[in-house]
Amino acid sequence: MKALYYVGFLLGSAACLPVPVFAQDGQSATPPQPNERVDGDIIVTAQRREQSILKVPLAITAASGDQLESKGITNSNQLSNTVPSLQINSAYGDSQPNFTLRGIGVANEYNSNQASPVGVYVNDVYLASRTAQGMGLYDLDRVEVLRGPQGTLFGRNTTGGAINFITKTPTLSGNNGYAQAGYGNFDTWSAQGAIETTMVEDQLGVRIAGHYEKGDGKIKNVFPGQPDPNSVDTLSGRATIRIKPDETGLDIKITAYAGRNRGTQEAVIGPASAKAGLGFFQVNENHIGLNKSSGAGVSANIAYEISSALKFISITSYDASKQAFVNGSDGSPDDFLDTVFASKYRQFTTENRLNYSGDSLNLVTGIFYGHDTIETDNSFDIGGALGPGVNGGFFQHYKQTRKSYAAFAQSDYNITDKLVMTIGLRYTADRGRYDDGYAYLYAGNVGGPRTPLATTVPCPGAPGTCAYDPSLRYAIKGRNNALTGRAALSYTFDSGLLLYASYNRGYRSGAFNGGGYTSAAGITYIRPEQVNAYEAGMKGRFLDNRLTVSAAGFYYDYKNQQVQDLRPGPIGFLVNAPKSQAYGGELETVFRIMPGLNINATVGYLRTKYKELTLQGTDLSGNELPFAPKLTLQGGFDLTLARIADGDIVLSPNVSYYSKQYYSPYNNINAIGTTQMNSELQQGSFAKVNAALAWNHDTVTLRAWVNNLTNEKTYSYALDLRGAGFPFNYLVPAAPRTYGGSVKVSF
């Protein structure tokens, strides 16, 4: 109830605020955002062509880079603060996020080889590596979050939806840029900037941007001599060249980027013996490791205007990244569980499409090819579990290769000048290989030399029963094909109000079990996921265009969600949940009450249920899907308090509320014959308040901010380990209160 009070108080207080100061020209003192027209219309490319967000018959949330910054969102992991029905959780802090939209996510799967069912894109380039998806947000034009299956224009692995980050590119007009520096608690320094220069007006330009942040751990570690977890140390850069030769119809954008992260691991709440006497934001861990990751890539976006009605677009990219997450995973001064998750990624994608725009027909058609590989070396030190005084663990290696081929087409046909019919189809062929797989049991201390004892993969018997043989390898193949599509009707009234109804089918490709290291029995290729989604919605403006409203209701028939079945041994099986369902609705509003005062609010309502699911021999039918709170609320306002020295003082508080959510398909049920305590694997309802106060001048912005103002104590992730025989679960606390300030100079 306290959380709901925060939401009501914040929005209610906005209505009672004093009349804001007006700019001298009678217009709002707050200028429109870069991706908005003067009337506040946001332009998106959710259907692979530029459209007003109010004309797209999809549930979309879009925000500019400046809007994200005003809400304290500086990392992709924080997007849930502004998008209804979106949850973002991670077993590895800011790295390898798990995106869940309307209840569809990776569930309790934590292995790096799995594809997210919420597709993540940067400038329309699909990122297969989930580690690459935990990016810092800088120099963005906007982000678009598409809720619901996007299996036609975006393709596979979008059963939950798609998130597209669009970076700023050269405008080919003049020179500009900015430099920003900031400081916050936990001795956190940050800097970012961009510079853009035009060599040939309207034809050739370059934009270069960079970001740096370094700070101490946000959770206190009381173990002597060990660092604090949850520190940040990141550096990244991006350069884009745009070439638009005069009168040729060509528009070429080539972008290259590189970055790395070196922060300490996420905090882990340990067993009761280690938690005794500690505060919520404290741990007692004898091995704090680093979450190291790095990546680099290049992409080319080539657009050729064949005629005024026909355009050819080719987007090709190559990306490489790697991770080495070294974690004390037991949250204690004892060596119960210490892990190293190390992987190298490579991916190549190319998409070529034609866009046709006519009087009554808009058509997008194309072909896609993607190829990605991941090579993994994981280790699991399990202390004295091998016997009294005998330390050791398991080592695992494998290489996974995936290839995807697709052809697609989607048309919007104007039946009348107000009624539009949308039809889309996509055929996808996926091929996968799991190669060079082996694992073995070893003796040795954490971080010390290892002595192999027994081969566990491949091994037909129980773990530890096969003699060590370094030449043994395990390999399997997998393949599946899918036909996905979209059908929709939309009607636009004279007032501009849009009503739509749609059917969408989404698809997530089959998967190999990356969690099989104690036995080959669990290393299989399981069936792909499928979602049949039904949605109806409306979008429009009211009250002389001062109130913008978007609403949607949906029902999902969800088949074969891919979940982990962790059994004593420990042996991990990747299995399919045969049938699930989800339904609910969302409401997004922006109310421009008067010049200098805007209120925004979103509501998400969600109900989920496993109709068929059995894990560890336990029937979980009727349980809720993980990471799926029934209610999410966000609300805030931007108020211009005063005008001082030709600059506006703008207050921007916002609050996010989440009802109770489970982190495991088990919910509160414990499997018979196990030591599970699955009631630990949930987070009760809570609200978090963020706020910012800024002075906005034409060229200078001074900003003070605070996140988690009330210092709420919440978990961001939890995983069942008791079911595998460990005396604790894996619980990750979210960050405490953070605050700071920054100065930004534009030129």
N, C-alpha and C positions, 0 to 999 in steps of 0.2 A: 504493500500500500504506500510505503514511503516513496518508492520509485515512481508510482503513478502520480503522486503528489508533485514531484519535481516537474514532470511533463506538464501537468495542468498549471502549475505556478508559472512556469516559464512562458507558456503561450498566453495565459491570462494576463500576466503582467505587461506583455507587449501591447495589449489593447488599452492599457491604462497609462502608457508612457506619455510624457509631455510632447507637444507638437514639435517635430524636428525642425532644424534650420533648413531654409531653402537656399539653393544656389542663386547667384545674382541674376541669372537669365531666366529664373522661374522654373527651371527643370530640376530633376532630382540631383542632389549633390553627389550621389553615387553613380558613376558612369556605367553604361552597359558593359557586360563581360565580352571578351574577345570573340566568342563564338555565338553571340547573340546579335540580332538585329536591334534597331532602336526600340521596337515595340516589345522586346524581350523574347522574340521567337528564336529558339535554339535550332541550329542546323546540324543534322546528323547524317551519317552514311550507313545506317543500320541495314538498309536494303541495297547496299553497294552503289548507291547514287545519292546525291545531295537532296535532302528533303527537310522540311520543317518537322520537328519532333511531333507536332500536333497533327500531322498528316500521315504518320506511319501507323498502321494498324497492328502495333506490337506494344507490349509493356516494356518501356524503356525508361531508364534514369540516365540523364546526361548532366555533366557538370564540367565547367571550365577549370583550368589549372588554378586560377585565382580563387574560384569558389571553394575548391578543395583546401587551399591554403587557409582561407578564412575560417574553415571548420576544423583546422588543426590536423588535416589528413596529409601526411607526408610520405606514407608508405602504402603499398597495395593492400597490406594486412589491415588497414584502418578503414577500408571502403564501406564496411558494414555500418559505419556511423551515418551514412547518408543514403543507403539503398535499402528499401524495405525487403524483407524475406531473404536477406543475404547474411550468411554467417561465415566468418573466416577464422579458422583455428589452425594450430600447428604444433607438432611435437618438437619442433626445432626453432622456437622463437620466431623471428621475422623471416627465417628461411623456410622454404618448401611449404607454402601455405596450402591449406585445404579450403577451397571455396565450396560453399553449399548454398544453392539457390532453390527456394521453395522445397526444402527437404532433400534435394538430390545433390549428393556429394560422394566422397570416397569412404564415407562411414568410418569404420575402425581400421582402415587400411593405411599403413604408414610407410610402406616401402617405396623407394624412389623410382622404381621402374613403372609404376602405375600412372596411367593418364588420368588427368582430372576430368570428370564429367561436365565441368564448367570450362569451356574453351577460353583460353587467355591469348590475346593477340596484341601485338604492338605494330601500329600502322598497317593493319590487315595481315600481318605475318603471324602464323600460328606458332606458339611456343609449346613444344612437346614436353620439355623438361620442367617439372614442377619447381625445382630449385630456381630456375630462371624467372619464375613468376613472382618471387618475393622481392620485388624491385622497389627502389626508392623512386618517388615521383618528383620529377623536376622538369622545368621548361616544357610543360604539357600544354597543348591547345585545349584538349578536353579528354574525358573518359566517357565511354558509352557502355552501360550495363543492360544487356538484353535478357529479360527473364523469360523462361520457357524454352523448349527445344528449338534449336536453330539448325536443323539437319539439312536444310536446302542450300542456303547461300554460304553458311559457315562450315557445314560438314560434320564429320564424325566427332565424337567426344564432346558434344554440346547438348547432351540430354537435359542438363539443368539450365543451360543458357550460355551466353558468351559475354566476355568483357574485352573491350577494345580500347587500348590506350593510344591516343593520337598525339604525337609530339609536334612541336612547332617546327615549321619549315620556312625557308626563305620566301619572303613576300615579293621579292624582285623589285623593291621600291625603297630607295634610300638605305641608310645605315641606322641600326639601333642595337640596343642590348640592355643588360642590367647586371648589377653585382649586389649580392646579398650576403650578410654575415650575421650569425646569431650565437647566443650563449644561453644555456639552460642549466638547471640543477643537475646533479651527478657529474659536474664539471664537463658538460657536453658542449663542444664547439661545432659549429656548422658553417658552411660557406657554399654558395652556388652562384652561378652566373651564366650569361650567354652573350654572345656578340654576333651580330649579323651584318654582313657587308654586301652591297650590290656592285658587282664589277661592270655589268652592262645592264642598264635600266630595262626592266621587263623581260630580260633574257638570261641573265647569269647572276647567281648569288650563292653565298655560303653562310651557314649558321653553325656555330660551335657552342656547345653547352657543357657544363660540368657540375659535379656535386661532390661535397666532402662532409663527413660527419664523424666525430670521434668523442666518446664519452665513457665514463666509468659504469660499472655494473649497477643495475637498478635494484637488485636483490642482495642483501647483506649475507656474506658467507662467514660464519664464525669459526670455521676450521683454520687453525694457524698456518700462515704461509701460502694459503690458496687465494686466488683472485675471486672477485665477486662475479656471479653470473649476470647475464643479460646486459653486457656492455655492447657498445656499438663502435665499429671502426670500418667505415665504408668510403670508397672512392670510385667514381664513375665519370665517364665522359662520352659525348656523342657529337658527331659532325655530319652535317647534311649539305650536299651540293645540289643545287637545282639548275637545270639547263632547259631553257624554253626558247629554242631558235625562232626568230621572227618569221611569221607567216608559213610555218611548216606543219602546224598542228601537233607538234611534239611537246611533251612536258615530262622531263626526266628528273627523278629525285633519287639520289644515291646516298644512303645513310650507313655510317659505320659507328660502332660503339664498343666500349670495353669497360669493365668494372670488376671490383673485387670487394669481398666482405671478410673481416677478420675479428668479429666480436666474440666474446666468450659465450659458452653454451647457455641455453635456457635453464632457469632454475627448476629443480625437481623436488617436490615435497616427498620426503622419505618415510620409512616406517616409523611407528609410534615412538620407538626408542630414540630415534634421531630427532624427532620433532619436540621432544620434551623440553620445556622451558624456552622455546623459540617463539618469536612473533610470526605473523603470517608472512611478512616479507623478509624472512630469514631462513637460511638453510645451514646444514652442517655437512659439507661434502668434501671428501679428501682428494678428489680428482676432478677439478674443473677444467674442461677442455675448451677448444675453440670451434666455432662453427665457421669453417673456412669455405668460401665459395668464390668462384670467378667465372667470367664469361666474356665473350667477344663475338662479334658478328658483323655482317654487311648485308644490305638489302638494296635492290634496285626496283623502283616503281616507274614503269614506263607507260605513259598514256599517249595515244595517238588518235587525234580527231580526224577520222576518215571523212566525215561530213558533219553537217550541223545536227544530224539525227543519230549518227553511228560513231561509237568510240571503241577503240581497242585498248585494253589495259593488261599489262603483264607485271606480276609481282614475283620476284625471285629472291631467295635469301639463303644464306649459309650461317649457321650459328654453332658455336662450340662452348661448352662450359664444364666445370668440374666442381665437386664438393668433397669435403672431408670433415664430417661432423664427429668430433671426439667428445663423448659425453660420459660423465659420471651419472649413470641413469638410475641410481638407487637413492640419491639424496641423503647419503649417510656417510659416516667416517669408516664404514666397513666396505669390503669389496664384494658386495652382493652381485652387482651388475654394472659393468663398464663396457661401453660400445664404441665402435668406430664404423660409421657409414660413409664409405668412400666410393664415388662414382665419377665416370667421365662420360660426357654426352657429345654427340655430333648430330646435326640435323641439316637437311636440305629440303626446301620446299619451292615449288613453282606453281603459280596459278595464272592462267591466261583466259581472259573473258572478253565478250563483246557486250556493250551496253547500247541498246536501241531505244530512242525516245521519239514517239510519234504523237499525233493528235489524240488517238484513242488507245494506244498500246505502248507500254514500257516493258522492255524485255532485257533480262540479264541471263547470259548463257556462257558456259565455260568448262574447262577441264582443270584438274588439280593432280599433282603428284607430290608425295611427301615421303622422305626416308629418314629414319632416325635410329641411332644406336646408343646403347648405354652399356658400359663395362663396369662391373661392380666388384669391389673387394670389401666385404664387411667382416668384422670380428666381434665376438661376444664373450667377454671375460665374466665368468660366473663364480669367481672366488673359490671357496672350498667345497663347491657342490659335487666335485668328483669324488671326494672322500675326505676324511679327517686330515687336515694339514696338506692337502693336495689341491693347489690352485690350477685353474685351467679354463678352457672354454672351447668355442667353435670358430673356425674360419670358413668363409664362404666366398666363392668366386663364380661369376657367370657373365655372359655377354648376350644381350638381347637386341635383336634387329627387327624393325617394323617398316613395312612399305605399305603405302596407301595410294590407290588410284581412284579417281572420281570424275564423273561428268554430271553437269547440273544445268538446270534452266528454270527460271521463274518469270512469269509474266503478270503484269497488272493491266487488265482490260477494262476500259470505261464502257460499261453497259449503257449508262446514261452519263450526263455531265456531273451527276452526284453519286451514282452507284458504281463501285469498282469491284471487280472479281479478280482475285489473286489465285493463281495455280502454279505450283512449283514441284519439281521432282529432282531427286539426286540418286545416282547409283554409285555405290562405293564398294571397292574390293580391297580387303585388308589381308596382308600376308605377314606372318611373324615367325621368328626363330629364336629359340633359347639354346645357346651353344656354349661349349667349353665350361660346362657346369661341374663344379666339384666342391666338396666341403669335407673338413676333417675335425676330429676332436684332438685337442692338444693339452699338454701340461705346461704351466708357466705362470708367472706373476704378471699383473697389469703393467704394460709397458716394457716388459722384459723379454728375454729369448723364449722361444716356444719349441716344444718337442712334440711332433705329431705322434698320436697314439693309435688312432683308428680312423678309417675313411667312413664318412656318414653319407656322402653323396658322390657316386651312386653306391647304394648298399641295400640288398634285398631284405636284410634282417633288421632287428631293433638297433637303435643308436648304440655304437660302441662294440658291436659284434662282428664287424668286418675289419680285417687287418688293414693297416695303412698301406695304400698303393697310390703313389703320386701320379701314375699314368692313367688312372681311371677318369672317364669323362661322361657327362650326362647331357643329352641333347634331345629336343623335341621340336615339332613344328606346329603351327596353328594357322588357320585361315577362316575367314568368313566374309560373306557378301551381304549387302543391305540396300534396300530401297526405302528412302525416306522422302518426305514431301510436306507440302503445305497447301491448304485450301482456305480461302478467306473471302468474306464479303464485307465491304465497308461502305457506309453512306455518310455523306457530308451535307448538313443542312445549310440553309442560306446564312445562318448565324455563324457558321464555321464549326459547329459542333460535329464531331466525328463519332459514329457508332460502328463497331465491328464485331464480327464473330469469326472464329478460326478453328481449324483442326491442324495439328502439327504432329509429325512423327519424328522423334529423335533417336539417336543410336550412339552407343559407346562400344568400341570394338572389344573383342575378346581379349583376355589377358593371361599372362603367365604369372605364377605365384613366385614373387621375389622373396618371400619369407620362408622358403623351404631350405633349411640348412642342416637339420638334424636327420632328415630322411628324404629320399627321393619320392616317397609315396605322395607327398603333398605338392610336388612340382608338376602341375598339370596346366593345360590351356582350357580355360572355362568359357562359357557362352557369353556372347555380347549382351549388353543391356539394351532395352527398348522402352520408350515412353510414347504412349498415345495421349496427346494433350488436347483438351478442349478449353477454349478461352473466349470470353466476351468482354468488351470494354468500351469505354468512352473517353474522349478528350475534347477539351474546349475551353473557351474563355467566357467570363461573365462579368457583370458590373463594369461595363465600359472597358473591358479587357484588363481590368485590374486584378481579377481573380482567375488563375489558371488551375484547372482541375484535370487530373488523369486518374482513371479507376479501371480495375480489371478484376474479373473473377475467373477461376480456373478449376479444372478437374483433371487429374493424371491417373492413367492406368499404367503402372510401372512394373516391368518384368525384369527379373534376373539381375537385380542389383548385386554388385561384386563386393563381398564382405569377407573378413578374415575369421576363420574358426580356429582359435588357438587352443591346442589340447596339451595335456601334460606330456612332458618329454624333454623340452617343449617342442611340439610339432605344429607348424602353422599350415593350415589348409586355406586356400582361396576358393570360396564357394559362391553359388548363386542363391540369392533370396528369391524364390520363384515368383511371388506376387506381392505387390505393395500398392498402396493408393495414397494420393495426396490431393487435398482440395483447399481452397481458401480464396482470399482476395486482397487487393492492395488499393490504397488511395494516396495520391500525392497532390499537394496543393501549394501554390505560391500566391500570396495575397499582397499586392502592392497597395497598402492602405493609403499612403500619401507619399509625395516625394520625400525620400529620405527614410522611409520605414517600410520594410518588407518582412513578412512573416512566412515561414515555410514549415510544412508539417507533412509527415508520411505515416501511414498505418499499414501494417501487414498482419493478416490473420491466416493461420496455417494449421491444418489438421492432417496428420500422417498416421499410417498404420501398416504394419506387416500383416498381410492376409495369409501368407504361408512363409514360415521360416523355422528351421531347426538348427541349432548350434550346440555342439557337445552333447548331442542326444536330448536336448531340452527344447520343448516346443515354445517358441517365442511369438506365435501368432497373436495378433492384437496389440503388440508393443508398438510404441512410437519409433519412428526413424530417428537416428542420432542427429544432433546439430539442427534441430527443427523446433524452435520455440513456437508456441501457439500464437504469441502476440509480440510484435516488434513495433515500437513507436519512436519516431524522431521528430524533434521540433526545435525551432530556433527563430531568431530574427536578426536583421541588420538595421541598426538605428543610427542615424547621423545625429549626434548629440550637439555638436557646435561646429562652427567654422572659425578656425584660428590660423592666422598667418597664411591665408590662401590655401589652407588645407582642411579637410573634413575629419573630425573625430568620430569614428564609427565603432559602435559596440556590437559584437557578434557572438552571443552565447548560443549554445545548443545542447540538447539533452537527448540521450539515446536510452531506451528502455527495452529490456528483453525479459520475457517470462521464462519459467523453468525450461531447461533443455537437458536431454540426456546425451552423454558422450559415447554410449555403447548401445548396440541393438538389444542387449539384455535388459536395459532399463534397470529395474530393481530386482530382477530375478537372478538367482544364483544356480548354476548348473549343479545337479546332484552329483555328489562324490568329489566336489572340488572345495577349495578354501576361498572361493570367490567372495568378494564383498562389493558387489556391483552398485550398491547404493552410494558408494563413494564417487562413482563415475557420472556425476551430474552437477549442474550449476543451477542454484535457485534464482528466482527473479531478481533483477538488479537494474539500476539506472546509473549512467555516468554522465557527468556534466563537464563540458568543455566551454571555454570562453576565450575571446580575444578582444583587445582594444587597440585600434590602429589610428594613426594620423596619416591620411592619404593626401599627398601633394602631387602636383603634376609629375615631378621627377623623384620624389623621396617618399618612402613609406616607413614609418616607425611602428613597430607592432610588439605588444606584450600578450602572452598567451598562457593558458593553463589547461592541461588535460587531466581528466579524472579528479576534478576539483575536490570532491568529498572523500577521496582516497578509498574508494570502494575496494573491498577484498574479494576478488573473484578468481576462478580458474579459467584459463583459456583453452585447456586441453586435458584429457584424461584417457588412460588406456589400461585395460585389464592385464595385469601381470600375475595376479594370484591364481588365475586359471591355469597358468603354465607352471605353477609350483613355487613362485617367489612369495616371500612373506610381506609383500607390499604391492600397491598399485602405482602407476606412473601418473602423477598429478603435477600440472604445470600452472603456477600462479601468473596472472596477468600483471601488468606493470602498475606500480603505485602512482601517486600524484607526480606529475612532471610539469615544469613551468619554465618560462624563459622569455627572451625578447630578441628582436632582430631589427636590422636596418637594411633597407633596400633602396638602391639608387638606380634609376633608369636614365638612359641617354639615347 
